[in-house]
Amino acid sequence: MTQDAARADVWLWRARFFKTRTLAATFIDEGRIRLTRAGHESRIDKPARPVKVGDALVFALGGRLIAVTVLALGERRGPPAEARTLYSSLDEP
């Protein structure tokens, strides 16, 4: 079975932006993540909101602005090298 979407909190945790799903969910509940899908920008308001391949996410974390494009959904929370394959940074050359 192939997935076409993942919960926002799960994806952020798998991509290793947060140490726990609870931290990711709290961050989302505070309305601190913007999602752009098919040219339409919105705020992710619930941890269960789906994230799909091709979505762009923007959020501030640790004093840095992070802008990424979702490349894959992932099957698990793997090592950092595996997590980096789930996204590409929008500010990289």
Protein Blocks (a to p, Z undefined) as FASTA:
>chain_A
ZZfbdcfklmmmmnopafbfklmmmmmmnopaccdeehiacddfbfklccdehiacddde
ehiacddddfbgbjbdcdfklmmmmpccfkbZZ
